Amino acid sequence: MKKILALIAIVFIGSYTQAQTRVITTGVPFLLVAGDARAAGMGDNGVATAPDVFSQQWNPSKYAFSIDKQGFSVGYTPYLVELVNDISLSQVTYFNKYSDRAAFAGSIRYFSLGEIELRQNIDDTPVVVKPAEYAIDLSYALKLSDYFSMSVGGRFIRSNLRIPTEGSSSAAANSFAFDVSGYHQSEEMAFNSFNGKLRWGFNFQNLGPKINYDKAAGDEGSNFLPANMKLGAGFDFILDDYNKVAVGLEVNKLLVPTPIDPEDVNGDGDFDDPEDLTQREANEEYDKIGWVSGIFKSFNDAPDGMSEELKEFTYSVGAEYLYQDSFAFRLGYFNESPDKGARRFFSLGAGFKYNVIKVDVSYLFSASKVKNPLENTLRFSLSFAFGDKYDEY
């Protein structure tokens, strides 16, 4: 089962074998895929952007600064469109800012791997299975001051990827996780030729127990959740009453230990000596790491020291041009070290708002030797705003 999960993770991160070392893989990697076209159009940048309906995935603390009282959105992301037509990520989100200082939100993310036909012989009637994963989120955001808010969130995760075989269980794997986030938004500041607004935020996501696909195997059947640290900052250039340009920078790091390498203690080229650490033993040692200790180990366990630790950080830069808050054009770039997954891509996006309805689209261009599973894919999001408007401060 762990081999199946590794293959699925490779599909998500676009990793390749040449020149890669110690790529970190996790269970349920769909939790890290951008489920909305707005953030996707800015290079997966969302922890410190202006509040929107999609904030649940990026930073729920932003809901406390929402101008809209309520919002609802749906998003659809096709996957591997050049190979198949039935793999996709869908997301539904709802939030309610029920007072001037507090809001709650919920979302459902559903990742479908389509239909898979199983048969023993080529002439057999196939057994069709539909592997899928989903997560249900709830969050609560509260303003602690006029300029800063925090949020806590909980998540139930269910992964039904196990293919039934004779003599083994096909039960789905379950786990839970929580998030802690914060968001700061300044007042509008006056400069010589424009006004500006500063934003920054953080989010510690998917903190929770490992997900176990084979309870009979104990720790060997468990996988780390994609615990993640998001840090970001942004600035809005308010050029006049009609034109605004927002720019942002975001840094991410998986809070998951680096895989343990086998060790040839005496340097004889094989791993048969008693003092050597074989690949199997290395995997067993890795499986024994708990999820809490794994979070702290993730900052200082890379075998090549700080130089390798820094490679485990990804960054993205994004920009958004807004005209009358009715039309948006977006650009973004995402970068990951070639030794840690090699995801590198540019993105384009646009948004159109009419009354309470907003449509967002995005498109991705790979800048890596690795073919991105979202390459040549048009992503869509549809959102609605309801109720009265709040003042920003």
Secondary structure, DSSP 8 states (H G I E B T S, - for coil): -HHHHHHHHHHHHT--STT-------S-GGGGS--SHHHHHTTS--SSS---TTHHHH-GGGGGG-SEEEEEEEEEEE-STTT-SS-EEEEEEEEE--SSSEEEEEEEEEEE---EEE-SSTTS--EEE--EEEEEEEEEEEESSSSEEEEEEEEEEEEE-----TTS----EEEEEEEEEEEEE---EE-SS-EEEEEEEEEEEEES--EES-GGGGGGGEE----EEEEEEEEEEE-SSSEEEEEEEEEEEE-S------B-TT-SS-S-STTSB-HHHHHHHHHT--HHHHHHHTTT--TTTHHHHHHTEEEEEEEEEEETTTEEEEEEEEE--TTTT--EEEEEEEEEEETTEEEEEEEEEE-SSS--TTTT-EEEEEEEEEEEE----
